[in-house]
């Protein structure tokens, strides 16, 4: 069988956090408001699996 390339393929070092900050997300990040046309940098939190975008957006 060929090697599978799943959703988190090659993301071992990309989606890791520093050892001291391995906790759940801060609720403030979900309450921010953005205006239409604002540019946003997407930073994936590997502790939250639901709604996680593809690793190319990290």
Phi, psi and omega in degrees: 000142177288155180292132181279151178239086185282190186295324181254028181299131179059035182245019183299312181270337181289318185257041174249151180246159177301153188299325183282345185248033180271078177218177181293169182287153177283132182298340181296332183291337179273347184259000179291145177248137179240150177270159178294130180098352177292142175269136185231135173264123182272121177245115184282133174261110184291350178285339181252117183266330183286126179078018182287127177285171179295153186294343179291343179271358183284000000 
